[in-house]
Amino acid sequence: MALPNTFKRFLFKSSLIPPRNWRKAAIVLVATIIGLGFFILKMSNAASYLSDDPQACVNCHIMTPQYITWTHSSHREVTDCNSCHVPHNNVVNKYYFKAMDGLYHASVFTARMEPEVIVAKQASANVIQNNCIRCHQDQVTDAKTEAYVSDHMENRTGRTCWECHREVPHGRVRSLSSVGAQIEPIKEYSPKDLSIVPSWLKESMDNSKTSK
């Protein structure tokens, strides 16, 4: 399909079309860059970050301690990672924050600059604090708490929630070297027929059923 003449003039005027003797090389270069971009998106499983699946967080192995400690917490039953770590005031802000945070994390991980103990940046801390209050508003505003928690008003307005609730939901152990390996199969990288029940045990169970 031919391009409109006005669009062609715009491209030439803006020097967006290379000279004729360089066009083949330019086309190959652009196609290579686009191909590499799609390859990186595929290999990094970028589409998974659009979901709320907690397993997307362990695409990077450095998040294994956070994932494992969350799976062993009571929060696992009622929240996922995005419930706490991205804004929920509107959809645009949610995905904007997720994109900015994800690009930062990907850059740090690619450059191998990740710290031994991961600590939330101030912007992330603000989001987490707001989400704590969003989910636990009744507890935060409960007047009865004033009766048995010293300086509860000052603590809930002038400090972050986890200064007191230090082990929620990730527990005490957070460093890369002090948490065990992730043994739960990651769905994105596991065969479709993968089962946590070994084949020999499954056969034994089936034989047991048929014998009865």
WORAFEN-V784216 format. One record per pair of residues at least 12 apart in sequence whose C-alpha atoms are under 10 Angstrom apart, sorted by sequence separation. I is the first residue (numbers start at 0). J is the second residue. D is the distance in whole Angstrom. If there is no record, write none. Layout:
BEGIN
i->(I | I)
j->(J | J)
d->(D | D)
END
This chain:
BEGIN
i->(54 | 81 | 84 | 85 | 139 | 140 | 183 | 45 | 53 | 66 | 84 | 139 | 44 | 66 | 43 | 65 | 85 | 140 | 43 | 53 | 81 | 84 | 139 | 53 | 139 | 100 | 139 | 53 | 100 | 100 | 132 | 56 | 53 | 54 | 55 | 56 | 53 | 54 | 96 | 51 | 52 | 53 | 96 | 132 | 51 | 52 | 53 | 131 | 132 | 51 | 52 | 131 | 51 | 96 | 128 | 129 | 131 | 50 | 51 | 128 | 129 | 127 | 128 | 127 | 128 | 125 | 127 | 84 | 124 | 86 | 124 | 85 | 84 | 86 | 87 | 83 | 84 | 85 | 86 | 83 | 84 | 85 | 86 | 88 | 84 | 85 | 87 | 88 | 83 | 84 | 86 | 87 | 83 | 84 | 85 | 86 | 49 | 56 | 59 | 82 | 83 | 84 | 85 | 48 | 59 | 81 | 83 | 84 | 87 | 61 | 83 | 84 | 49 | 60 | 82 | 83 | 48 | 49 | 59 | 81 | 82 | 48 | 59 | 83 | 83 | 61 | 64 | 65 | 82 | 48 | 61 | 64 | 61 | 61 | 62 | 118 | 45 | 61 | 78 | 116 | 117 | 116 | 117 | 115 | 116 | 117 | 115 | 116 | 114 | 115 | 116 | 114 | 115 | 43 | 115 | 74 | 75 | 72 | 73 | 74 | 72 | 73 | 74 | 72 | 71 | 72 | 68 | 69 | 70 | 71 | 72 | 68 | 69 | 70 | 71 | 68 | 69 | 68 | 69 | 67 | 68 | 65 | 66 | 67 | 68 | 65 | 68 | 64 | 65 | 68 | 64 | 67 | 65 | 66 | 64 | 65 | 64 | 65 | 63 | 64 | 65 | 68 | 62 | 63 | 64 | 67 | 62 | 63 | 64 | 67 | 61 | 62 | 64 | 65 | 67 | 61 | 64 | 67 | 60 | 63 | 64 | 66 | 67 | 63 | 64 | 67 | 63 | 64 | 63 | 60 | 60 | 57 | 58 | 57 | 54 | 58 | 54 | 55 | 58 | 54 | 55 | 54 | 55 | 54 | 47 | 44 | 44)
j->(66 | 93 | 96 | 97 | 151 | 152 | 195 | 58 | 66 | 79 | 97 | 152 | 58 | 80 | 58 | 80 | 100 | 155 | 59 | 69 | 97 | 100 | 155 | 70 | 156 | 120 | 160 | 75 | 122 | 123 | 155 | 80 | 78 | 79 | 80 | 81 | 79 | 80 | 122 | 78 | 79 | 80 | 123 | 159 | 79 | 80 | 81 | 159 | 160 | 80 | 81 | 160 | 81 | 126 | 158 | 159 | 161 | 81 | 82 | 159 | 160 | 159 | 160 | 160 | 161 | 159 | 161 | 119 | 159 | 123 | 161 | 123 | 123 | 125 | 126 | 123 | 124 | 125 | 126 | 124 | 125 | 126 | 127 | 129 | 126 | 127 | 129 | 130 | 126 | 127 | 129 | 130 | 127 | 128 | 129 | 130 | 94 | 101 | 104 | 127 | 128 | 129 | 130 | 94 | 105 | 127 | 129 | 130 | 133 | 108 | 130 | 131 | 97 | 108 | 130 | 131 | 97 | 98 | 108 | 130 | 131 | 98 | 109 | 133 | 134 | 113 | 116 | 117 | 134 | 101 | 114 | 117 | 115 | 116 | 117 | 173 | 101 | 117 | 134 | 172 | 173 | 173 | 174 | 173 | 174 | 175 | 174 | 175 | 174 | 175 | 176 | 175 | 176 | 105 | 177 | 167 | 168 | 166 | 167 | 168 | 167 | 168 | 169 | 168 | 168 | 169 | 166 | 167 | 168 | 169 | 170 | 167 | 168 | 169 | 170 | 168 | 169 | 169 | 170 | 169 | 170 | 168 | 169 | 170 | 171 | 169 | 172 | 169 | 170 | 173 | 170 | 173 | 172 | 173 | 172 | 173 | 173 | 174 | 173 | 174 | 175 | 178 | 173 | 174 | 175 | 178 | 174 | 175 | 176 | 179 | 174 | 175 | 177 | 178 | 180 | 175 | 178 | 181 | 175 | 178 | 179 | 181 | 182 | 179 | 180 | 183 | 180 | 181 | 181 | 180 | 181 | 181 | 185 | 185 | 183 | 187 | 184 | 185 | 188 | 185 | 186 | 186 | 187 | 187 | 187 | 187 | 188)
d->(8 | 9 | 9 | 6 | 9 | 9 | 9 | 9 | 8 | 10 | 9 | 9 | 8 | 9 | 7 | 10 | 9 | 9 | 9 | 9 | 9 | 10 | 7 | 9 | 9 | 10 | 10 | 10 | 9 | 8 | 9 | 8 | 9 | 10 | 9 | 10 | 6 | 9 | 9 | 10 | 7 | 6 | 9 | 10 | 7 | 8 | 8 | 9 | 8 | 7 | 8 | 7 | 6 | 10 | 9 | 9 | 9 | 9 | 8 | 6 | 10 | 9 | 7 | 9 | 8 | 9 | 10 | 10 | 8 | 9 | 10 | 8 | 7 | 9 | 9 | 9 | 8 | 10 | 6 | 10 | 9 | 6 | 8 | 10 | 6 | 7 | 9 | 10 | 7 | 6 | 8 | 8 | 5 | 9 | 10 | 7 | 8 | 10 | 9 | 9 | 8 | 10 | 8 | 10 | 8 | 10 | 9 | 8 | 9 | 8 | 6 | 10 | 9 | 9 | 7 | 7 | 8 | 9 | 8 | 10 | 9 | 9 | 10 | 10 | 9 | 8 | 10 | 9 | 9 | 8 | 9 | 10 | 9 | 10 | 9 | 10 | 10 | 9 | 10 | 10 | 8 | 6 | 7 | 9 | 5 | 9 | 6 | 7 | 9 | 6 | 9 | 9 | 8 | 9 | 10 | 8 | 9 | 9 | 9 | 6 | 8 | 7 | 9 | 6 | 9 | 7 | 10 | 9 | 9 | 8 | 8 | 9 | 6 | 9 | 9 | 7 | 5 | 5 | 8 | 8 | 6 | 9 | 8 | 10 | 9 | 6 | 8 | 8 | 9 | 8 | 10 | 10 | 9 | 10 | 8 | 7 | 6 | 9 | 9 | 7 | 9 | 9 | 10 | 9 | 6 | 8 | 10 | 8 | 9 | 8 | 9 | 8 | 8 | 9 | 9 | 7 | 6 | 7 | 9 | 8 | 8 | 9 | 9 | 9 | 9 | 9 | 8 | 8 | 6 | 9 | 9 | 9 | 8 | 8 | 10 | 9 | 9 | 9 | 9 | 7 | 9 | 8 | 9 | 8 | 8 | 8 | 9)
END
